[in-house]
Amino acid sequence: MTDTAVHRRSSAMPRISVETLGGAMLWLTGFAGAFVFVEPSPYEYMAIATMLVFAMSGLALAAPIVPLVLLLVLINIGYAIAVVPVGDDTKSLTWVFISIFLALTGIFYASLVDRNTHRRLALLLRGTVAAALVVSLIAVGAYFHLFGGASDMFLLYDRARGTFNDPNVLGAFLVMPALLLLQRLLIARHVVRSGLMLAAMLAALFLSFSRGAWGQFALAATLLMALTFIASSSNRERVRIVILALAGMVVIMLLLGVLLSFSQVADVFKERAALEQSYDAGQYGRFGRFLFGADVALEHPFGIGPLQFYRYFTEDPHNSFLNAFISGGWLAGFGYFALSLVTVAASTRFLFVRTPWQSIYHVLYAAYIATLAESMIIDIDHWRHYFLILGLLWGLMAASRPYRSSARVVPTLAPAAA
């Protein structure tokens, strides 16, 4: 063997080992995303370690994701400026550092899929789906007190929260993994296994009693089915999608019927199913605060600082657009608005580009649109899975550009799942 061949072999081995190690860590990072009941959570540790491993392998910042980077930097500069007057508040400072870290994860996910796109994407999402299944089983089991006294650890106000601090976050987290499984059902892949896993997730989502998460899943699932229908290559596939969609609706109704047969579930559902709760109505209710908060935002171009809104109105804004203006001033507010607008406009252009990951792209697009819609009635600023969806969506836009310019037709692979 020549010296050149030995050199090539030895230089290739570290890259292979780093990619293999990185793949395992990607799965673990996706899996850790469901365990955020403490801060810093296991997700933070895994994400940092994974970013370092891939940084060593030469992770590059592709030109198409520069707008994402600039807008996230702009938003966090606004937060950093706004926190100065309240710098003695440790919680506000921590909030800004967490925001910066989560922005970095979004940029990392966008850069990650520039190479080995489908493999990296599949490993990360398989870990996320596995985590969603585990936390769903925990949430459902705890709701029916299958874990004895330990069950109360996973409940809050008679609602399932699983391994999250808030039932609303549990419900929102489950939407994207549930969409991945729904997509598998629509394209008739692993129907029985995917159907059982989806049923567990939908049960947990329902028992979170999060109206926002219910609406988010309904919107995202409808959008995903429409995209899958339009992108199908034959009428036979479209007929199958319609049949499966109708059958799925029947199964969901049966699942809801079983859950509502338990009095404890029916009582909470009756309370939560109302369109307007007591804390929504009134001059200083959720929606009333939007108007007062808008006045505060107009009067304070540099914001009033993170986590300061409750000092005025006893509650958080429960609107991510408003919260960006309040917490980071006009810089963060217009930055978040621009990020949302640019992401929707840019990602829509790639919906029907034939790529090996088109089905996964549809899932991420539907999940992003629905999450963005929910952000109008809840604060999603520190949702880990929001930055996962945002980053992967931008990363796949960048990876799809060659297919869009060359108009190549390629087979679409099934979405990743556990």
Steps between C-alpha positions, in 0.01 A plus 500: 500500500644841401556787742229696320247220546589465868462874546160500329379209711620648827356843419162348411463301822449798737231647271312171495523462876385857561202453267409172669532652847310806386218287364454327834507835677242640261261221597567569868450874449164437336408263781608746772267764356207361698669524840506865596349496849816663643733774371757437377333185372653185346419655163737791563790271587439272201454787257825667609694174476352421158577847364861465614537158333369626168704821529810278512391330177495830313139619523449776242265798489334487159417831329122431474463489880673834557162683520399266785825574682471876456140512618570285808799719583285812458235363735752411769676835474163655581466273804855584614435875479165475677638294789759764599260716710380188685840332516471446874217253432671160476200338334498761222870450434456124492210540260723691256778240521247223431369696202851530358564129553175397331577729206835321467321163492278627218807609302667166575204298372489713185872439436481134597306371200724662242684165470374143544160662505265205519711295743546783749139607468377145552710442813396826662131451427502134603632608837226763522227250412636249754497773767145598407387139535666460841364825639154418361493166680617672818235771467213259433613258770536780753160645416336173590729462805671186378821605677349534846607803698764587241226577247446848646850598386379490141172688552410865553152634575342166399679519165776276366834676473728197472866596527433867427433785740179596323219294341485752215862427406440124516210532258691728264810277505298196392364665185805460274575134592130422458511657153795279404297194592191635325708547185610137521139394517410716200768334288416155643833429672508287819129564543436292814807614695462863396128492578553368853773755571285780362208392719719521811619849405152626422373366832775689684437811292131484587569444871725807508171689453687769311255676271790656312662161439168351388458780250863479395474130420169543318643778282830322436338164423255660256781687326720188486223289347436770239870523409534123479189480283624769260854359481383145430607366162181309412124506553526160667719650771259789543205266545698303760582821686134600511396156625772493764415853611133410545590179680737694723227744596277210598777345710568833672132540583498149647813580704338817632187305584701251706686776684184699568334193647712564810324756720823668608589561134150614404485754785829667408413491131169674565688778675789529252292465182345845550632747244554762767630433849459735796859620465444583132217746553486842663699819474819334626429152364720331243354688203452826684869496592590495132366853456663638814823321411499659154483843665795413723697377199437825311610709798822302557701460177773319694253278683447461873718192532439124503254364757387850599155497342339330799601797719252706301222249440563210746530252210735432208405640155391160357580632155848444358484797263403732786752339733783567253413873499460511877811296586734630231357824371431586140822332388395157629133557417549587136774237483262226612230626265748502210628153590146362495408671175822408318487138619142452379566669164830321433390155615181508291713521184646153564180313580478315171868461415563128456772405748577181695368674813189668356261313731699609806512854367121501483485390865738775612318762294159405641643487853659844461187666363288354781756593768515853363121520518505385863770756580230766468333370818796361696869569558714258299827692543670221696342194343793275408305325227411833336867564427540140383219545246620848398862390451420181310258685274768752405760226463280301264427812297874538448548130421209508252632785288696277256186293438295812439744649250556176307135385524618147566232242579600262776314245713362640823603302806270424792522732800733398779344338804608278782 
